[in-house]
Amino acid sequence: MNLNLTGRHLEITPAIREHVQSKLDKVKRHFDNVIDINVILSVDKLKQKAEATVHISGKNIFAETEDSNLYVAIDALVDSLDRQVLKHKEKRTASRHDESGKHPVAE
């Protein structure tokens, strides 16, 4: 998994980088096919914003959060990404184990 961490109007300190990496291990633990993750952390006056795009096989997952505390925004971002990745994983396994014997048709 490749991690690209970018800061807008913010210097990425080793503590922030370590916090993001440790939290994103949760996403990787739930789904092994993560190709890369692009995380953008930004500061705009009193708003701390965290956004991420997760590239997995066949899909890109995007999440964005804002908070007054950057660490809280990162935690909320990872929770949102984790929910979306688990939902994608469940859909993949459900379509693979369909009992009808037919291939699912994309709508």
Backbone as CSV, one residue per row, in Angstrom:
resi,resn,N_x,N_y,N_z,CA_x,CA_y,CA_z,C_x,C_y,C_z
1,MET,0.838,-1.171,0.000,0.000,0.000,0.000,0.886,1.238,0.000
2,ASN,0.643,2.115,-0.957,1.360,3.377,-1.028,0.536,4.454,-0.346
3,LEU,1.186,5.257,0.478,0.513,6.347,1.178,1.125,7.657,0.722
4,ASN,0.282,8.540,0.168,0.709,9.865,-0.255,0.039,10.867,0.667
5,LEU,0.817,11.527,1.496,0.300,12.457,2.499,0.701,13.878,2.115
6,THR,-0.291,14.762,1.944,-0.052,16.132,1.508,-0.655,17.097,2.514
7,GLY,0.033,18.184,2.766,-0.478,19.213,3.662,-0.670,20.520,2.920
8,ARG,-1.836,21.124,3.055,-2.114,22.434,2.469,-2.169,23.448,3.602
9,HIS,-1.290,24.411,3.562,-1.156,25.420,4.615,-0.845,24.754,5.951
10,LEU,-0.120,23.650,5.877,0.174,22.852,7.065,1.445,22.057,6.819
11,GLU,2.314,22.037,7.795,3.516,21.216,7.698,3.203,19.842,8.293
12,ILE,3.514,18.794,7.536,3.271,17.429,7.999,4.418,17.039,8.928
13,THR,4.129,16.985,10.215,5.139,16.614,11.197,5.224,15.090,11.293
14,PRO,6.309,14.572,11.837,6.394,13.115,12.026,5.271,12.558,12.897
15,ALA,4.800,13.333,13.876,3.712,12.871,14.737,2.410,12.735,13.944
16,ILE,2.124,13.697,13.068,0.914,13.618,12.234,1.025,12.446,11.273
17,ARG,2.198,12.283,10.643,2.399,11.182,9.706,2.208,9.829,10.412
18,GLU,2.748,9.679,11.592,2.617,8.426,12.347,1.161,8.168,12.729
19,HIS,0.442,9.226,13.123,-0.966,9.076,13.497,-1.799,8.612,12.299
20,VAL,-1.572,9.224,11.144,-2.315,8.844,9.937,-1.995,7.403,9.548
21,GLN,-0.721,7.034,9.561,-0.339,5.666,9.190,-0.923,4.639,10.139
22,SER,-0.891,4.911,11.432,-1.423,3.935,12.389,-2.934,3.788,12.244
23,LYS,-3.629,4.874,11.955,-5.082,4.799,11.775,-5.446,4.097,10.469
24,LEU,-4.681,4.328,9.412,-4.989,3.711,8.121,-4.675,2.219,8.102
25,ASP,-3.906,1.747,9.062,-3.677,0.299,9.169,-4.989,-0.433,9.436
26,LYS,-5.940,0.240,10.071,-7.258,-0.335,10.331,-7.970,-0.658,9.013
27,VAL,-7.894,0.249,8.052,-8.513,0.027,6.740,-7.813,-1.121,6.030
28,LYS,-6.502,-1.128,6.078,-5.730,-2.183,5.415,-5.999,-3.547,6.047
29,ARG,-6.225,-3.576,7.338,-6.497,-4.827,8.039,-7.831,-5.433,7.591
30,HIS,-8.807,-4.572,7.271,-10.115,-5.071,6.849,-10.176,-5.460,5.381
31,PHE,-9.290,-4.890,4.554,-9.343,-5.156,3.121,-7.924,-5.121,2.578
32,ASP,-7.452,-6.258,2.045,-6.056,-6.373,1.625,-5.752,-5.769,0.264
33,ASN,-6.764,-5.550,-0.573,-6.527,-5.124,-1.943,-6.428,-3.611,-2.111
34,VAL,-5.944,-2.904,-1.111,-5.756,-1.459,-1.203,-4.483,-1.199,-2.005
35,ILE,-4.628,-0.460,-3.117,-3.482,-0.164,-3.968,-2.716,1.031,-3.418
36,ASP,-3.402,2.154,-3.287,-2.754,3.302,-2.654,-3.796,4.226,-2.037
37,ILE,-3.320,5.108,-1.158,-4.178,6.054,-0.453,-3.555,7.441,-0.571
38,ASN,-4.370,8.403,-1.009,-3.946,9.802,-1.071,-4.694,10.563,0.018
39,VAL,-3.944,11.157,0.939,-4.540,11.907,2.047,-4.095,13.358,1.930
40,ILE,-5.073,14.269,2.033,-4.779,15.700,2.001,-5.299,16.309,3.300
41,LEU,-4.398,16.920,4.047,-4.747,17.606,5.294,-4.605,19.098,5.045
42,SER,-5.611,19.871,5.432,-5.539,21.303,5.185,-6.085,22.084,6.378
43,VAL,-5.635,23.328,6.469,-6.056,24.230,7.532,-6.600,25.493,6.883
44,ASP,-7.808,25.893,7.286,-8.411,27.121,6.791,-9.011,27.856,7.986
45,LYS,-8.314,28.831,8.467,-8.675,29.575,9.678,-8.875,28.610,10.849
46,LEU,-10.102,28.383,11.294,-10.332,27.509,12.448,-10.766,26.104,12.049
47,LYS,-10.871,25.833,10.755,-11.300,24.519,10.288,-10.092,23.669,9.916
48,GLN,-10.059,22.468,10.451,-9.038,21.485,10.081,-9.748,20.470,9.200
49,LYS,-9.260,20.256,8.005,-9.955,19.410,7.045,-9.053,18.238,6.659
50,ALA,-9.651,17.051,6.598,-8.933,15.858,6.166,-9.751,15.201,5.072
51,GLU,-9.103,14.881,3.958,-9.783,14.183,2.875,-8.863,13.102,2.338
52,ALA,-9.470,12.024,1.851,-8.667,10.897,1.378,-9.375,10.197,0.228
53,THR,-8.567,9.678,-0.689,-9.048,8.833,-1.767,-8.317,7.509,-1.653
54,VAL,-9.071,6.428,-1.555,-8.500,5.089,-1.464,-8.708,4.402,-2.807
55,HIS,-7.618,3.975,-3.437,-7.694,3.262,-4.707,-7.636,1.769,-4.409
56,ILE,-8.735,1.084,-4.703,-8.768,-0.368,-4.558,-9.093,-0.948,-5.919
57,SER,-8.943,-2.242,-6.068,-9.170,-2.853,-7.369,-10.616,-2.642,-7.802
58,GLY,-10.792,-1.892,-8.878,-12.111,-1.681,-9.440,-12.870,-0.482,-8.932
59,LYS,-12.340,0.263,-7.958,-13.117,1.371,-7.400,-12.214,2.366,-6.675
60,ASN,-12.650,3.611,-6.643,-12.020,4.639,-5.832,-13.014,5.063,-4.756
61,ILE,-12.566,5.145,-3.529,-13.417,5.532,-2.415,-12.906,6.861,-1.879
62,PHE,-13.826,7.828,-1.724,-13.463,9.168,-1.268,-14.200,9.499,0.023
63,ALA,-13.505,10.154,0.938,-14.131,10.623,2.177,-13.505,11.958,2.554
64,GLU,-14.295,12.766,3.267,-13.842,14.097,3.652,-14.477,14.465,4.990
65,THR,-13.688,15.015,5.903,-14.201,15.430,7.205,-13.587,16.763,7.614
66,GLU,-14.309,17.488,8.471,-13.824,18.753,9.026,-14.055,18.762,10.526
67,ASP,-13.133,19.373,11.248,-13.276,19.526,12.688,-12.358,20.658,13.128
68,SER,-12.512,21.095,14.360,-11.622,22.133,14.881,-10.282,21.539,15.308
69,ASN,-10.228,20.208,15.520,-9.008,19.511,15.904,-8.605,18.575,14.759
70,LEU,-7.370,18.670,14.308,-6.914,17.866,13.168,-6.938,16.373,13.472
71,TYR,-6.561,15.986,14.672,-6.526,14.564,15.025,-7.939,13.962,15.053
72,VAL,-8.914,14.731,15.505,-10.303,14.267,15.498,-10.796,14.130,14.057
73,ALA,-10.410,15.076,13.195,-10.788,15.002,11.783,-10.185,13.770,11.122
74,ILE,-8.939,13.435,11.450,-8.287,12.243,10.890,-8.999,10.978,11.376
75,ASP,-9.346,10.931,12.654,-10.049,9.761,13.189,-11.409,9.579,12.522
76,ALA,-12.151,10.668,12.330,-13.456,10.583,11.667,-13.294,10.167,10.209
77,LEU,-12.252,10.647,9.568,-11.974,10.282,8.174,-11.725,8.786,8.051
78,VAL,-10.910,8.242,8.923,-10.590,6.814,8.866,-11.834,5.974,9.165
79,ASP,-12.675,6.416,10.100,-13.918,5.696,10.380,-14.821,5.667,9.148
80,SER,-14.919,6.793,8.465,-15.742,6.870,7.258,-15.183,5.970,6.156
81,LEU,-13.874,6.016,5.960,-13.243,5.159,4.953,-13.444,3.686,5.287
82,ASP,-13.308,3.351,6.550,-13.447,1.965,6.976,-14.854,1.445,6.689
83,ARG,-15.865,2.260,6.986,-17.253,1.861,6.693,-17.451,1.636,5.195
84,GLN,-16.923,2.539,4.375,-17.097,2.412,2.932,-16.359,1.194,2.373
85,VAL,-15.161,0.927,2.885,-14.384,-0.232,2.413,-15.086,-1.526,2.814
86,LEU,-15.603,-1.591,4.041,-16.327,-2.791,4.466,-17.590,-3.006,3.637
87,LYS,-18.282,-1.927,3.306,-19.478,-2.033,2.472,-19.111,-2.557,1.083
88,HIS,-18.028,-2.057,0.517,-17.567,-2.530,-0.792,-17.173,-4.006,-0.725
89,LYS,-16.498,-4.377,0.347,-16.078,-5.770,0.514,-17.294,-6.693,0.629
90,GLU,-18.312,-6.278,1.381,-19.527,-7.081,1.523,-20.253,-7.226,0.194
91,LYS,-20.300,-6.159,-0.593,-20.946,-6.231,-1.903,-20.208,-7.196,-2.822
92,ARG,-18.874,-7.143,-2.774,-18.085,-8.055,-3.615,-18.317,-9.507,-3.243
93,THR,-18.311,-9.807,-1.957,-18.500,-11.194,-1.542,-19.931,-11.645,-1.774
94,ALA,-20.907,-10.736,-1.647,-22.299,-11.094,-1.882,-22.531,-11.422,-3.349
95,SER,-21.943,-10.665,-4.256,-22.138,-10.941,-5.676,-21.374,-12.189,-6.101
96,ARG,-20.289,-12.472,-5.432,-19.508,-13.662,-5.772,-20.206,-14.922,-5.283
97,HIS,-20.916,-14.829,-4.172,-21.568,-15.996,-3.592,-23.075,-15.995,-3.851
98,ASP,-23.463,-15.406,-4.964,-24.878,-15.374,-5.331,-25.343,-16.793,-5.632
99,GLU,-26.472,-17.197,-5.056,-26.949,-18.575,-5.194,-27.707,-18.834,-6.486
100,SER,-27.991,-17.804,-7.266,-28.767,-18.002,-8.482,-27.959,-18.698,-9.569
101,GLY,-26.650,-18.652,-9.477,-25.798,-19.294,-10.483,-25.557,-18.410,-11.694
102,LYS,-26.180,-17.247,-11.737,-26.012,-16.315,-12.842,-24.997,-15.254,-12.447
103,HIS,-24.352,-14.706,-13.451,-23.431,-13.607,-13.199,-24.237,-12.344,-12.951
104,PRO,-23.857,-11.532,-11.976,-24.589,-10.300,-11.713,-24.425,-9.322,-12.875
105,VAL,-25.489,-8.634,-13.206,-25.470,-7.666,-14.285,-25.329,-6.269,-13.689
106,ALA,-24.376,-5.516,-14.216,-24.163,-4.160,-13.713,-25.277,-3.263,-14.241
107,GLU,-25.796,-2.421,-13.363,-26.875,-1.507,-13.758,-26.332,-0.151,-14.053
